[in-house]
Amino acid sequence: MLFGVSLALVLPAAWAQDSSLDQSPDDVSRWGIGIAAGVKQQPYTGAGTKTQGIPLIYYENRYVRVLGAGAELKLPKVELGANSSLSFGLRAKYGLGGYEPSDAPILQGMQERKGSVWLGAGVTWRNEIADVSAEWLGDASGKSKGQQFRIGVQRDFRAGNFTLTPRIEAYWLDKKYVDYYYGVRAEESRPGRPAYLGASTVNTEVGLRIGYSIDRHQSVFVDVSATQLGKQIKNSPLVDRSSQSAVSAGYLYRF
């Protein structure tokens, strides 16, 4: 079922940094509910696109932040000036990879690859020019035993009730991650699908999120993105494309 979209299909990582969600004072708890849906191209040969919809749950106070399939334990913020700060947090997410052999002909005879719970830490530097964020995650479920590191830059442009947020991000994936989700073990090899040992690589992504505040409680968003796959993923005999595109949309009601 290509569960590798892992809810990240409908909730881009950059949306977790959306400053419009945390404009209330730190001592006020905020929560909301909504729904999101998205479509994403899959890298595996013959797999096509994946469509998924999920309910959204949002909760935030001075200590924690929960959004969709991710959660963050906030650490003390460092104020660097009038319009500059560093925010730190310990993070947990579900997903980031997986497939079943029935998902595409090229995967038949492969063992199932499963999604995981990922734990790590992140930091966001907010300043007058842009928001710069970095995040490290490790596979806490032991499925791939892999790690990943993300660094990204985004900026909000506001016009009335609209917010446009372009971004660019780079994802470093270690060799265990790449080998688990894109490698071919010796016992899985067959004509047209040779054994393949993955190595670490870097994916790059550009995207644009468009948000609209209907009123003080309701907001909607649309997010479009394109990801350039790293060389070690493109070289996999399971993969037939060099890039992926995704579109997602959602609605959130904040109480």
C-alpha positions as a printed Julia matrix, in Angstrom:
255×3 Matrix{Float64}:
   0.0     0.0     0.0
   3.01    2.26   -0.2
   2.53    3.53    3.34
   5.84    5.28    2.85
   3.89    8.46    2.23
   3.69    8.23    6.01
   1.27   11.11    6.5
   4.08   13.34    5.33
   2.35   13.19    1.96
  -0.38   15.45    3.28
   1.7    17.25    5.91
   4.97   18.55    4.47
   7.74   18.85    7.04
   7.88   22.58    6.47
   4.28   23.01    7.62
   5.34   22.02   11.13
   7.35   25.27   11.17
   4.34   27.4    10.15
   4.58   30.52   12.32
   0.89   31.27   11.79
   0.08   28.39   14.14
   1.84   29.9    17.14
   0.89   33.57   17.28
  -0.79   33.31   20.71
   1.15   33.96   23.96
   3.25   31.03   25.19
   1.11   30.58   28.32
  -2.03   29.92   26.25
  -2.91   26.39   25.1
  -4.1    26.13   21.5
  -5.76   23.22   19.8
  -7.63   22.44   16.63
  -8.99   19.75   14.36
  -9.22   19.4    10.61
  -8.58   17.21    7.61
  -5.91   16.98    4.92
  -5.39   15.07    1.68
  -2.62   14.75   -0.85
  -1.31   13.1    -4.0
   2.32   12.12   -4.46
   4.29   10.36   -7.18
   6.06    7.21   -6.02
   9.64    6.45   -7.1
   9.2     2.71   -7.64
   8.79    1.5   -11.22
   5.12    1.06  -12.08
   3.88    2.28   -8.7
   2.19    5.41  -10.05
   0.8     7.95   -7.6
  -0.54    7.61   -4.08
  -3.55    9.47   -2.71
  -4.19    9.71    1.01
  -6.47   11.59    3.38
  -6.09   11.9     7.14
  -7.72   13.76   10.04
  -5.64   16.55   11.57
  -5.15   17.09   15.29
  -3.31   20.18   16.48
  -2.34   21.04   20.06
   0.28   23.45   21.37
   1.35   25.14   24.57
   4.67   26.39   25.95
   5.91   22.81   26.45
   4.61   20.64   23.6
   3.42   20.83   20.01
   1.39   18.1    18.25
   0.47   18.28   14.56
  -0.74   15.31   12.53
   1.7    12.41   12.91
   4.4    14.47   14.62
   5.04   15.79   18.12
   7.65   18.06   19.66
   8.78   18.6    23.23
   9.86   22.24   23.31
  13.14   23.28   24.87
  13.92   26.82   26.1
  13.93   29.44   23.34
  16.93   31.73   22.92
  16.13   35.33   22.0
  18.85   36.82   19.79
  17.29   40.22   19.24
  14.05   42.0    18.53
  13.21   39.86   15.5
  15.53   36.89   15.88
  15.34   33.73   17.99
  16.45   30.11   18.19
  13.85   27.46   19.01
  14.92   23.94   20.01
  12.88   20.77   20.41
  12.9    17.0    20.78
  10.76   15.46   18.05
   8.88   12.26   17.23
   7.32   11.37   13.89
   5.77    8.34   12.25
   6.53    7.19    8.73
   9.15    8.1     6.14
   9.24    4.95    4.04
   7.73    1.58    3.21
   5.98   -0.62    0.66
   4.3    -3.99    0.15
   5.3    -6.41   -2.65
   1.85   -6.0    -4.24
   2.3    -2.26   -4.71
   4.1    -2.59   -8.07
   5.32   -5.39  -10.39
   8.97   -4.5    -9.72
   8.38   -5.17   -6.01
   6.93   -8.65   -6.4
   9.15  -11.13   -4.59
  10.59   -8.42   -2.35
  10.13   -8.52    1.4
   7.82   -5.88    2.82
   9.47   -2.65    3.96
   7.7    -0.95    6.85
   7.35    2.6     8.11
   8.93    3.51   11.44
   8.75    5.75   14.45
  11.49    8.36   14.17
  12.96   10.26   17.12
  15.37   13.16   17.11
  15.86   16.86   17.62
  15.39   20.06   15.68
  16.23   23.74   15.75
  14.66   26.74   13.99
  16.33   30.13   13.6
  13.71   32.77   12.94
  14.99   36.13   11.72
  13.96   39.08    9.56
  15.12   37.46    6.34
  13.9    33.84    6.57
  13.31   30.87    8.86
  16.22   28.43    8.79
  15.59   24.99   10.29
  17.53   21.78   10.81
  16.4    18.38   12.04
  18.04   15.05   12.79
  15.96   11.86   13.12
  16.88    8.26   13.86
  14.79    5.14   13.31
  13.55    4.22   16.8
  11.56    1.2    15.56
  14.64   -0.58   14.23
  13.1    -1.26   10.81
  15.81    0.38    8.72
  18.07    1.36   11.63
  18.72    4.46    9.53
  19.15    8.16   10.1
  18.3    11.33    8.22
  19.2    14.99    8.49
  17.16   17.83    7.01
  18.09   21.49    6.58
  15.74   24.01    5.04
  15.02   27.68    4.44
  11.57   29.23    4.09
  10.01   32.68    4.24
   6.45   33.91    4.75
   5.01   36.59    2.49
   1.69   37.94    3.75
  -0.97   39.75    1.7
  -4.26   40.27    3.49
  -5.55   36.87    4.59
  -3.11   35.02    2.32
   0.3    33.69    3.33
   2.74   32.43    0.65
   5.68   30.4     1.93
   8.31   29.25   -0.59
  10.95   26.82    0.7
  14.0    24.84   -0.27
  15.2    21.82    1.69
  17.91   19.18    1.53
  17.55   15.71    3.07
  20.61   13.58    3.83
  19.67    9.88    4.11
  22.23    7.46    5.48
  23.17    4.18    3.8
  21.0     2.04    6.1
  17.9     4.06    5.2
  18.64    3.96    1.45
  19.53    0.27    1.51
  16.38   -0.7     3.42
  13.9     1.18    1.22
  15.7     1.06   -2.14
  18.17   -1.81   -1.89
  17.72   -5.33   -3.25
  18.98   -8.21   -1.13
  20.73  -11.16   -2.75
  17.76  -13.46   -2.12
  15.43  -10.86   -3.69
  17.37  -10.51   -6.95
  16.02  -11.84  -10.24
  16.49  -11.09  -13.96
  15.85   -7.39  -14.44
  16.26   -6.74  -10.71
  19.87   -7.32   -9.67
  21.08   -7.16   -6.08
  21.71   -3.58   -5.0
  23.4    -2.22   -1.89
  22.28    1.32   -1.1
  24.59    4.11    0.04
  23.98    7.49    1.65
  22.56   10.22   -0.56
  20.92   13.66   -0.56
  17.44   14.55   -1.82
  16.6    18.2    -2.53
  13.12   19.71   -2.47
  11.54   22.98   -3.52
   8.01   23.81   -2.52
   5.36   26.45   -2.03
   2.67   26.54    0.64
  -0.31   28.86    0.2
  -2.37   29.5     3.31
  -5.62   31.42    3.66
  -7.18   32.52    6.96
 -10.95   32.39    6.58
 -11.39   33.94   10.02
  -9.65   33.82   13.41
 -10.59   30.15   13.8
 -10.49   28.66   10.31
  -7.66   28.29    7.8
  -6.9    26.29    4.69
  -3.67   25.51    2.87
  -2.4    24.12   -0.44
   1.15   22.84   -0.77
   3.0    21.9    -3.96
   6.52   20.46   -4.08
   9.08   18.79   -6.31
  11.86   16.55   -4.99
  15.06   15.68   -6.84
  16.09   12.19   -5.79
  19.67   11.5    -4.78
  22.0     9.5    -7.02
  21.97    6.39   -4.83
  18.17    6.25   -4.99
  18.01    6.89   -8.75
  20.53    4.09   -9.32
  18.34    1.52   -7.56
  16.86   -1.13   -9.9
  13.54   -0.52   -8.14
  13.36    3.12   -9.24
  12.49    4.55  -12.66
  12.39    8.29  -12.05
  14.75   11.03  -10.96
  12.22   13.3    -9.28
   8.87   13.29   -7.5
   6.09   15.85   -7.27
   3.39   16.19   -4.63
   0.27   18.26   -4.02
  -1.58   18.45   -0.71
  -4.39   20.51    0.81
  -5.96   20.83    4.21
  -8.41   22.59    6.5
  -7.86   23.41   10.18
 -10.3    24.79   12.76
  -8.57   26.28   15.82
 -10.61   26.67   19.0
